[in-house]
């Protein structure tokens, strides 16, 4: 394999989908491109218990930090939102998805899931995906996978990501990959805990081509931008209630970004920002949607936008295509 070519900012080398580890035995998933007062925006995912890494839920993570590590709780005045953040000097280990994937591909598979990973990479490359712009996140990034784990791939760059989605679509058509069966889709549905019913959820998911099955194991692909890094900006926002509207998508270029962004034909809130993966890639240009989200107002310009995923659980917030 060739050298890793993903470009990182030397001053702030942290990207979404990275994991950062602290000296106390905490592993956080990075969720933000930007610094937040010299801190890395993230969310607690794993805690070391008796020399093993234990995955924690959102509620467990918040309670643990409140009780024992309040320094990692963070209230963003910019986004009027609460999340976790770790000061750069407190990062003990920086787990980088692209480096870990290249290491695994060079060393050879150590278990059945890694064998499937190698096969998946071969299929994607066969359909035109550049392996140098792929990474591996989730449990496999810290070698905590089990036989039931998913394969969580990262694709760096929007163009590379679109190629990867097309490759998944072609491999599904050829039979090299399979769509999620009902059991896997129901598992996905339960974990997302969104506002749509199962049939609606499955319809939206099946047309995204960002997840499929290889030899019984589910995998998904997520995009991380590397040049025009982030849609986040320097504006400050305040919440202004919840709004539900029907509108038409007029621009879906950033539909799979994180946060995802849709332009719509609503004069009051012409932009939707999506901070929950459930609704990333949810709609296409020209489609009519029903959307419910939190209204945010830029305190400097007065510009308004809708945010889906204003809290981690995104209760009452959703995007559905009007069929």
C-alpha positions as CSV (number, residue, x, y, z in Angstrom):
1,X,0.0,0.0,0.0
2,X,1.1,3.6,-0.6
3,X,1.6,6.3,2.0
4,X,-1.4,7.9,3.6
5,X,-2.3,11.0,1.5
6,X,-5.2,12.5,3.5
7,X,-4.2,16.1,4.3
8,X,-4.6,17.3,7.8
9,X,-4.1,20.8,9.3
10,X,-0.9,20.7,11.2
11,X,-2.2,23.3,13.7
12,X,-5.4,21.3,14.4
13,X,-5.1,17.8,12.9
14,X,-8.5,16.5,14.2
15,X,-11.3,15.5,11.9
16,X,-14.8,14.0,12.4
17,X,-14.7,10.2,12.7
18,X,-11.3,10.3,14.5
19,X,-11.1,9.0,18.0
20,X,-9.2,10.8,20.8
21,X,-8.1,9.1,24.0
22,X,-7.4,10.7,27.3
23,X,-5.1,9.7,30.1
24,X,-8.1,8.8,32.3
25,X,-9.1,6.0,30.0
26,X,-11.8,7.7,27.9
27,X,-12.2,7.6,24.2
28,X,-14.2,10.3,22.4
29,X,-15.4,10.3,18.8
30,X,-14.5,13.7,17.1
31,X,-17.7,15.4,15.7
32,X,-16.4,18.8,14.7
33,X,-13.9,20.2,12.2
34,X,-13.2,23.3,14.1
35,X,-11.6,24.2,17.4
36,X,-13.9,25.2,20.2
37,X,-11.8,27.5,22.4
38,X,-8.7,25.3,21.8
39,X,-10.7,22.2,22.4
40,X,-11.7,19.3,20.2
41,X,-15.5,19.0,19.8
42,X,-16.4,15.3,20.4
43,X,-18.6,12.8,22.2
44,X,-17.7,10.2,24.7
45,X,-17.9,6.7,23.2
46,X,-15.8,4.2,25.3
47,X,-14.6,4.0,28.9
48,X,-11.8,1.7,30.1
49,X,-13.2,-0.8,32.7
50,X,-10.8,-3.5,34.1
51,X,-8.4,-3.1,31.1
52,X,-11.3,-3.5,28.6
53,X,-13.1,-0.8,26.6
54,X,-16.8,-0.5,27.3
55,X,-19.0,1.3,24.9
56,X,-21.3,3.8,26.6
57,X,-24.7,5.2,25.7
58,X,-25.4,9.0,25.4
59,X,-27.0,9.0,28.8
60,X,-24.2,7.0,30.4
61,X,-21.6,9.3,28.8
62,X,-23.2,12.5,30.1
63,X,-23.7,11.1,33.6
64,X,-20.1,9.8,33.8
65,X,-18.7,13.2,32.8
66,X,-21.0,15.2,35.1
67,X,-19.9,13.0,38.0
68,X,-16.2,12.4,37.4
69,X,-14.9,14.5,34.5
70,X,-16.9,17.8,34.2
71,X,-13.9,19.4,32.4
72,X,-15.0,17.5,29.3
73,X,-18.5,18.9,29.3
74,X,-18.9,21.8,27.0
75,X,-21.6,24.4,26.4
76,X,-21.1,26.0,23.0
77,X,-22.2,29.7,23.0
78,X,-21.7,29.7,19.2
79,X,-24.2,27.0,18.6
80,X,-26.3,27.3,21.8
81,X,-25.7,23.6,22.3
82,X,-24.1,21.1,24.7
83,X,-21.6,18.5,23.7
84,X,-18.3,17.2,24.9
85,X,-14.9,18.8,24.2
86,X,-11.3,17.8,25.1
87,X,-8.4,20.4,25.3
88,X,-5.8,19.6,22.7
89,X,-3.1,19.2,25.4
90,X,-5.3,16.5,27.1
91,X,-5.3,14.2,24.0
92,X,-3.2,11.2,25.0
93,X,-3.7,9.2,21.8
94,X,-5.1,10.4,18.5
95,X,-6.6,7.5,16.5
96,X,-6.6,8.4,12.8
97,X,-8.9,6.2,10.6
98,X,-6.8,6.4,7.4
99,X,-3.6,5.4,9.2
100,X,-5.3,2.5,11.0
101,X,-6.8,1.1,7.8
102,X,-3.5,1.2,5.9
103,X,-1.8,-0.6,8.9
104,X,-4.5,-3.3,8.8
105,X,-4.2,-3.8,5.1
106,X,-0.4,-4.1,5.3
107,X,-0.4,-6.5,8.2
108,X,-3.1,-8.8,6.9
109,X,-6.4,-9.9,8.5
110,X,-6.4,-11.1,12.1
111,X,-10.0,-12.1,12.3
112,X,-13.1,-12.8,10.2
113,X,-14.3,-9.2,10.2
114,X,-10.9,-8.0,9.0
115,X,-11.1,-10.6,6.2
116,X,-14.5,-9.1,5.1
117,X,-13.0,-5.6,5.4
118,X,-10.2,-6.6,2.9
119,X,-12.7,-8.1,0.5
120,X,-14.9,-5.0,0.7
121,X,-11.9,-2.7,0.0
122,X,-11.1,-4.9,-3.0
123,X,-14.6,-4.6,-4.4
124,X,-14.7,-0.8,-3.9
125,X,-11.3,-0.4,-5.6
126,X,-12.5,-2.5,-8.5
127,X,-15.3,0.0,-9.1
128,X,-13.0,3.0,-9.1
129,X,-12.6,4.0,-5.4
130,X,-9.1,5.3,-4.4
131,X,-8.0,3.3,-1.4
132,X,-5.7,6.1,-0.3
133,X,-8.7,8.2,0.7
134,X,-10.4,5.5,2.9
135,X,-10.3,5.1,6.6
136,X,-11.7,2.9,9.3
137,X,-13.6,4.2,12.4
138,X,-16.0,2.7,15.0
139,X,-15.0,-0.3,17.1
140,X,-12.4,-1.5,14.5
141,X,-10.4,1.7,14.9
142,X,-9.5,0.7,18.4
143,X,-9.5,-3.1,17.8
144,X,-12.6,-3.7,19.9
145,X,-14.7,-5.4,17.2
146,X,-16.6,-8.6,17.7
147,X,-18.1,-11.0,15.2
148,X,-21.3,-8.9,15.3
149,X,-19.6,-5.6,14.8
150,X,-20.3,-3.3,11.8
151,X,-17.5,-2.1,9.4
152,X,-17.5,1.7,9.6
153,X,-15.6,3.1,6.6
154,X,-14.6,6.8,6.2
155,X,-14.2,8.3,2.8
156,X,-12.2,11.5,2.6
157,X,-13.5,14.1,0.1
158,X,-16.9,14.7,-1.4
159,X,-15.9,13.5,-4.9
160,X,-14.3,10.3,-3.5
161,X,-17.4,9.7,-1.4
162,X,-19.8,10.0,-4.4
163,X,-17.5,7.5,-6.2
164,X,-17.8,5.1,-3.2
165,X,-21.6,5.4,-3.1
166,X,-21.7,4.6,-6.9
167,X,-19.4,1.7,-6.3
168,X,-21.7,0.3,-3.6
169,X,-24.7,0.7,-6.0
170,X,-22.8,-1.2,-8.8
171,X,-21.7,-4.0,-6.4
172,X,-25.2,-4.4,-5.1
173,X,-26.4,-4.7,-8.7
174,X,-23.7,-7.3,-9.5
175,X,-24.5,-9.4,-6.3
176,X,-21.1,-8.8,-4.8
177,X,-22.8,-7.0,-1.9
178,X,-26.3,-7.3,-0.5
179,X,-28.9,-4.9,0.8
180,X,-29.8,-5.0,4.5
181,X,-32.3,-7.7,5.3
182,X,-35.2,-6.9,7.5
183,X,-33.4,-8.0,10.7
184,X,-30.4,-5.7,10.0
185,X,-32.6,-2.8,8.9
186,X,-34.7,-3.2,12.1
187,X,-31.5,-3.2,14.2
188,X,-30.5,0.0,12.4
189,X,-33.9,1.4,12.9
190,X,-33.8,0.7,16.7
191,X,-30.4,2.3,17.1
192,X,-31.4,5.4,15.3
193,X,-34.5,5.9,17.3
194,X,-35.8,8.5,14.9
195,X,-39.3,10.0,14.4
196,X,-40.2,8.0,11.2
197,X,-42.0,4.6,11.2
198,X,-40.0,1.6,10.1
199,X,-41.3,1.4,6.5
200,X,-40.5,5.1,6.0
201,X,-37.1,4.7,7.5
202,X,-36.2,1.7,5.4
203,X,-37.4,3.4,2.2
204,X,-35.2,6.4,2.8
205,X,-32.2,4.3,3.9
206,X,-32.3,1.9,0.9
207,X,-31.8,4.6,-1.7
208,X,-28.8,6.3,0.0
209,X,-26.3,3.6,-1.0
210,X,-24.1,4.4,1.9
211,X,-24.6,1.1,3.7
212,X,-24.9,-2.6,2.6
213,X,-23.9,-6.1,3.7
214,X,-20.8,-8.2,2.9
215,X,-21.0,-11.8,3.8
216,X,-23.5,-11.2,6.6
217,X,-21.8,-8.1,8.1
218,X,-23.2,-4.6,7.7
219,X,-20.9,-1.8,6.7
220,X,-21.5,1.9,6.1
221,X,-19.5,4.7,4.5
222,X,-19.4,8.2,6.0
223,X,-17.9,11.3,4.4
224,X,-15.3,13.6,5.9
225,X,-14.3,16.7,3.9
226,X,-10.7,17.6,3.5
227,X,-10.5,20.8,1.6
228,X,-13.6,23.0,1.9
229,X,-13.6,21.4,5.3
230,X,-16.8,22.4,7.0
231,X,-20.1,24.1,6.7
232,X,-19.7,25.3,10.3
233,X,-19.1,29.1,10.4
234,X,-18.1,31.8,12.9
235,X,-21.6,33.1,13.4
236,X,-23.4,32.8,16.7
237,X,-26.9,31.4,16.9
238,X,-29.7,31.4,19.4
239,X,-32.7,28.9,19.4
240,X,-36.1,30.2,18.4
241,X,-38.5,27.4,18.8
242,X,-39.5,24.4,16.7
243,X,-41.0,24.7,13.2
244,X,-42.6,22.1,10.8
245,X,-42.9,23.0,7.1
246,X,-43.3,21.4,3.7
247,X,-40.7,22.7,1.2
248,X,-38.8,21.7,-1.9
249,X,-35.1,20.9,-2.0
250,X,-33.3,23.3,-4.4
251,X,-29.7,22.3,-3.6
252,X,-28.5,18.9,-2.2
253,X,-24.7,19.3,-2.9
254,X,-24.0,18.9,0.8
255,X,-26.6,16.2,1.6
256,X,-24.0,13.7,2.9
257,X,-21.7,16.2,4.7
258,X,-21.6,16.4,8.5
259,X,-23.4,18.5,9.3
260,X,-25.5,17.9,6.2
261,X,-27.0,21.0,4.5
262,X,-30.0,21.3,2.2
263,X,-31.2,24.6,0.6
264,X,-35.0,24.8,0.4
265,X,-37.5,27.2,-1.1
266,X,-38.7,28.5,2.2
267,X,-38.0,32.3,2.5
268,X,-38.1,32.4,6.3
269,X,-35.6,29.4,6.8
270,X,-33.9,28.8,3.4
271,X,-31.4,26.3,4.9
272,X,-31.6,23.0,6.8
273,X,-28.6,21.9,8.8
274,X,-28.6,18.2,9.9
275,X,-26.6,17.1,12.9
276,X,-28.0,13.6,13.2
277,X,-26.8,10.8,10.9
278,X,-30.4,9.4,10.5
279,X,-31.3,12.3,8.2
280,X,-28.0,12.8,6.3
281,X,-28.6,12.2,2.6
282,X,-32.3,12.0,3.3
283,X,-33.6,13.9,0.2
284,X,-32.6,14.9,-3.3
285,X,-32.8,18.1,-5.3
286,X,-36.3,18.6,-6.6
287,X,-38.0,16.5,-4.0
288,X,-40.8,17.9,-1.7
289,X,-40.1,17.2,1.9
290,X,-41.8,17.7,5.3
291,X,-39.2,18.8,7.8
292,X,-39.4,19.6,11.5
293,X,-36.5,21.2,13.3
294,X,-35.3,23.8,15.7
295,X,-35.1,27.3,14.3
296,X,-31.8,29.0,14.9
297,X,-31.2,32.7,14.4
298,X,-27.8,34.2,13.6
299,X,-27.5,36.9,16.2
300,X,-25.4,39.2,13.9
301,X,-27.3,38.9,10.6
302,X,-30.7,37.8,11.7
303,X,-30.6,34.9,9.1
304,X,-32.7,31.9,10.2
305,X,-32.2,28.3,9.5
306,X,-33.7,24.9,10.5
307,X,-31.6,22.5,12.5
308,X,-32.5,18.8,12.6
309,X,-30.5,17.2,15.4
310,X,-30.4,20.2,17.7
311,X,-30.0,17.6,20.5
312,X,-28.4,14.2,20.2
313,X,-31.7,12.4,20.3
314,X,-33.4,14.9,18.0
315,X,-36.8,14.3,19.5
316,X,-39.6,15.6,17.3
317,X,-37.1,16.6,14.6
318,X,-37.1,14.8,11.2
319,X,-37.0,15.0,7.4
320,X,-39.3,12.9,5.3
321,X,-39.8,12.9,1.5
322,X,-43.4,13.5,0.5
323,X,-44.3,10.5,-1.6
